[in-house]
Every structure is written in C-alpha cells, then in structure tokens.
Amino acid sequence: MELGVYSFAERIADPTTGKTLSPQERLKEIVEEIELADQVGLDVYGLGEHHRAEFAAASPAVVLAAAAARTSRIRLSSAVTVLSSSDPVRVFQDFATLDLLSDGRAEIMAGRGAFTESFPLFGFNLSDYDELFDEKLRLLLALNSSERVSWTGRHRPALRDQPVHPRPAQASLPIWVGVGGTPSSAVRAGQSGLPLALGIIAGDVRRFAPLAELYRQAAEEAGHNSEALRVSVNAHGFVADSAEEAIEKTYPYTQKALGTFLGLPASSLPSRQQYESELALPGALVAGTPEQVAEKILYQRELFGIDRFLMQMSVGTMPHADVMRSIELLGTQVAPLVRSELGSIAA
C-alpha cells in the first residue's frame, strides 16, 4: 500500500500572526516538503492546480519538476489537474517532460476541480462543465496510448495523425481520476478503467463506500478486470505526539482557510467540538498519534479496498516546521506500522 502527501500550496493568512507568505516563500516550502517526503520513504506527493491568489501552484508540473531534481524515488503527481479547462496536449507534454526529468516518476490526477475560476480564465463556458471533462479525458487517454493521434471533438481543433512529443520515460503515464462525491464521476472512472482517487474531507467515511462499489461495478460491466483497478483516498490529516496536539495545531488554520475559501463567518464554520468529533474511527479527519493515524488508514483500507492513502496536512497555511514534523512522522512511524500490519495479514 502506498502512502503519501498532497497539497494545494495554499497561502492563507496565519490566524495568529496575520502574515501571508509570498508565492515565492510558499513554493520553496512545498519543494522542501517533497524532498523530506522522499527522504523518509513516502511513496507519493501530489500538488493541486488552482488559479486564485490564495494558492501558489497554478502550474503543478513546473513545481514538481523542481522537486524532481532534489528527489530520487517518490512519485510526483498533480492533485488535481483541472482537465476541463486545460489543453490535454499541453498537459500530456508537461507531464511527459516531468516524467523524463524524474526518470519515470510522474503521474496525472485528472479532475474537474473544486473552483471554477479557470473556466473564464481560459475561455470556457461553465455550462459545458461535464462535457468538457469527458471530451478532454478521452483525448488525454488517446495521447497517452499512442505517439500519433487522430481525434475530433467539439471543444478543441481536430488532430489528424498528429505526432505528439515528448513521450514519457514510462511506457505510459499513470492517469488517475479525482472524484468528490459524485456517482457519475465514479462510474466514468470505472468505465474508463482508470484508477480512482476519492477525496474525503468531512463526515462519516462510510458514506463513500457505495462510490467505490459503483466504480468497480462500472469497470466490470465495461470489461475491465476490477481486481487490477486501484483506489486512493485523499483526506485531511495530521500526525502529532497526541490527538490533542493534532487538533490544537490544525483547527485554527483549517477554520481560517474554510472561511477564506467559502466566504463564511466563523459562526457558520465547524465548531471545535464538531472538528474534534472527526477523530472518531469513521470520521474523515485522519489525525492524532502515529498509532491512531495508522489505525484509521487501515480501517479505510478495509472499508474501501484502497491501494493508496494521501494526506493533506495543511488546509490553511500551517507553520512550515509543524508540517515537516508531521511528514517525518508519517514516513518514519505511521508507514512502518501500516506496512507491518499489512505484512502480517498477508502472511
């Protein structure tokens, strides 16, 4: 089972000091996080694409390429690439280039995105939201499977036996489909035979189990071997010396971020008690001691049959030292616990 970290490179004002990091400062932190994740033996680092002032990574492939030069084994993924408003040819070329630079460690996590600012930015109509993703995913898959591509769609000029370069170091780029809670998205991933990345950020995780089942059912009906398909959970979390410390460190920053993103007053956001209740085993927040975090990851593996778990540690812009410590604990203490337990089950 793979374990890793993902980030949106958010740059939200610190609720204690009021300071907001510059994009330059934040991106330097991200590269240092990826470097540490590699050093402590984590498997994946994912970086999300956003086009707002509160985020620093509008071009994840560029940031990941910088990290590729300072790492040796960790896989480097978007989380997600907003494919609906992107040119699949450029996406493929960017990540094929990253794959060459990293000696075959690049991945794409394609999604529709939680925000919509990229649509007017790149000249797309929100009324085409679903159709854009379907069409562009088909093109991305065609580009990934063949050096020369002939393709016709409604939202992009046609390609006629067009060679597309560079080709990746891997035989093909791993492409995951990022899904929130939409059944149609899970079905789409299954029908395409692509790995599924479930974003679970609040509530009882058991309500997502039907989505995983729907995904596998759709894959089987489309003729794909469901046993060969992969499922990831992407969730908020934090590793600390105690559950109390995890809550104490993350809650103010998460509240600040949610208030900033959603434009809501503090009274409309989750209370400290509500936030802390997510520490229960079925709760979405994967936080606490290494033992508690390992237990929740194993619980979700059993529930969903997951092959990968990625943790977003900084929903708001937490102090860099705290995030680095959490990454260290995830790699040096949580990962060995999870792998040992899975090894004993397999034996």
N, C-alpha and C positions, 0 to 999 in steps of 0.2 A: 504494500500500500504506500502511495506517495503522500508526502506531507509538504506543505509549503505556505507561502505568504502571498497576499496580494494587497495592492494599494491603489488609491486614486490620486496620489500625490497632492492631496488636499492642502490648502494653505488658508486655514481659518484662524481668526484672531484668538490668541490664548486667553481663556476666560479669567485667568489670574493676573497676567501682566498686561493684557491688551495688545501685545505685539503680534504682528502678522509677518511671517517670513517672506522674503522676496522669492520669486520663482527660482532665481539662481541658487539661493540657500536651500530651498526645498529639494531641488533636483540633486544637489550634492548629497543631501541626506539619503535620498532614495538609492543612489548608486552605492553608498556606504552600507545601506540595509541589504542590498542584493549581495554585495561582497561578503558580508557577515553570514547571511543565509547559506551561501556556498561553503564557507569555511566550517560551519557547524553541521554540515551534512544534510541540509534540507534539499528537497528534490525539485521544487518549482518556485519561481517568483513571477507573479502576474501584475501587470500595470494597466490601469484603465485609461481610456481616452475620453477627455472632456474638453469643452470649448468655452469655459467660463473663467472669470477672474479668480474664482475660489479654488481652481485646480491648476497645476503646473505642467501637466503632461498631455498636451494636445496631440503629440506625435510619439506614442509609446515606443515604436520601433527604434527611434533615434536614441532615446534614453537607454533602452535595453542594449543597444549596440555599444554604448559607452560602458555599460556593465559587463558586456561580453569580454572586453579587453582585460577586465580585472577578476574574472572568474574562470573556472575550469570545468565544472561538471553540472551546475544547476541549470535546469531548463528555463527558458526565458519566453514568457507568453504575454500577449495582451489580455486584458480582463475588464472590459471587452473592447474589441474593435467595433465601432458603430458602423456596421457594414451598410446599413440602409442609406447613409449619406456619404459613403465613400466610393471611390472608383476601385472595383475589385482588381483591376490590372495593377494599379499602383500599390494596393495592399499586398498583393502577391509579390510584387517586385521588392517592396520594402522588407518583407519578412523572409524572402529568399536571400536577400542580401545579409540580413541579420543571421540567417542560418549559416551562410558561408563564413561570416566573421566569427561565429561561435562554434564552428566545427560541428554543426548539426544539432543545435540545442534550441532552435526556435519553434514556437507554436503560435497559432492564432486561435483566440477565443472570440467567435463572432456573435454579435448580439444587436438588438435594436436600440439599446441604450435607455437609461432612466430619464434623461433630459432630452429636450428637443431643439436646443439652440443650434445644433449643427445643420438642421434642415434649411432654414433661411440662409445660413452662412454659406452653404454650398449650392443653393438654388433649387432645393427640392420642396415638394408640397407635402405637408403633413397628411393630407387626405390619401396619399399613396403609401402610407406608413408600412402596411403589411406587404403590399405588392412589391415595394422596393426591396425589402429584405429577401423575399422569396426569389426574385429575379437575380439579385446580386449574389446570393448564396449559390445558386446554380452556376453562375459564371465563375465564381471563385473555385468551385469544385472542378469545373472544366479546365481552368488554368492550372490547377494543381495536378491534374491527372495526365496532361498532355502538353508537349512543347509547342505544338501548333494547334491553334484553336479557331474553329468556325462557330459563331454564335450570333443569335439575333434576339433582341429584347425590345421593350417599349421605352426604357428609360436611359438607354445608352446606345451610341452608334454601334453598328454591327461589326463583327470581326470575321474576316474571310481568310481562312488558312493562314492566320497571323502567327508568326513565331513570337514567343514571349520569353524574355530573358531578364535577369539570370535565372538559372534553375537552382534549386536549393541543394545543399550538401546531402540531405536526406533524400531518399527516393521520392518522397512527397512530404509536404508539411502536415503535421498533425493539426486538424481543424476541429475545435470543439464548438458546440452551440450553447451560448449562455441563455438560461431561462429563469424568469422570476417565478410567477405562479400561474402562468397561462397554459391551460391544457393543449391548445393548438400548437404552441411552441414546442412542447414536449413531443407531440405527435410528429411535427415537422422534423425534429432531430432524429426520431426513430425511423421515419420513412426514408431519411437520407442515409441512415446507417452511420451517423456521426456520434462521437462521444457527447455526453450531456453534462453541463455544468449548472447545477441548481444553486441559485442564490437564495439563501435562507437567512434573513436578518432580524426576524421578530416572530414572536408567538410560539406555539407548540409545533415542533418539527414534524410530529406525526401526521399533520395535515398534508404534508408534501409527499407522503408515501404513495398515494394514488398516482401522482405525476410520474414517479419512477416506474410504476407498473404500467401506466399508459404508454410511456416511452418504449419499454421493452415489448409490449404487445404490438405497437405500431411497427417496430423493427421486424418482428417475426412475421407479421402479415405482409410486409414488403419484401420478404425473402432474405432478410439479414439474420445471421446467427446471433441471437441475443446474448449468448454466453461470451461472445467476443467483444461486445459493446462495453464501454466504460462510463462510469458515473462519478462525478465530483460534487462535493458540497463546498460552496464558498460562503463563509459565515463570519460574523463579527466575533472577536475573542481577544483574550489577553492572558499571558502566563505570568504569574507572580508567586511570591512566597506564601501568600494566603488569599483566600477568596475576598476577604475584606480589603486587602490591598488592591486587588484587581478592580473592585468596584470603585474604591476611593480614587484610583488613578484615572479610570476611563470615563466615569459618569459625567463629570463636568465638561469634558471635551466632546463627548457624544452629544450631550444636550446643546452645546454651543453650535455644533455642526448641523444638527437637525433643525435648530431654529434658523440658522443661516440659509440652509438649502430650501426649507419649506416656507420660510417667512412667517412662522407662527410665534406667538408669545409663549413664554416659559410655562404659563398655566395650561397650555394645550399640549405640551410635550409629556412623555412618560415621567412619572414621579420617580424619586429614588427607590421607593418600595417596589414599584412596577418593574423598574430596570433590574433590581436585585432578584426579583422573582424569576427572571430568565435564567438564573443559575441552576434551577431545577434540571434534572436529567433530560426531560423532554423540551426544555427551554432552548431558544435559539442562540443565546449568548454562551459561547464556549470559553469560559474564563475561570480562573482560580489557580490552584496549585498545579504543578505538573501531573500529579496523580488524578486530580479532578478533571483536568483537560483531557488526559488520555482516556479516562472513563467515558467522557462524552463523545469523543471521536469514535471509540469502539462501539458505543451504543448506536451511533448514526451509521456506522458500517453495517451493523447487524440489521438495522431498520431499512436502509436503502440499498444495501449491497454495494457500497461505494468503493472505488479504487483509489480515490484521491480526496484529500481534505486540504483546503486553502483557507487561511485565517487572515482577515483584515483587522489589524491591531490598532490602527489609528483612524478612527472615523472622523474625529476632529484632529487638529494638528497637535498631537501629544508631544511632550519633550522628547527629543531625539534619543537621549540616554535611556529613557524608560522603554521606548520601542526596541532599541538594540538589546536591552536586557531580556525582554520578552522573546525576541527572536533567538537569542542564545539559549534560553530555557526550552523553547520549543524544539530546537535541534539537539541539544545535549541531554535533555531529561525526558521530554514528552515522547519524542521519536523512538528512543530505545525502549520505553515502556510499551508503546503500541506495537512495535516490531517484535518484541519478546513475546507478548501475548498472542499475536498472530502466529508466531513461530510455534508456540506450544499447542495452539489449536490445530495447526497443520500436521504437527507430529502425532 
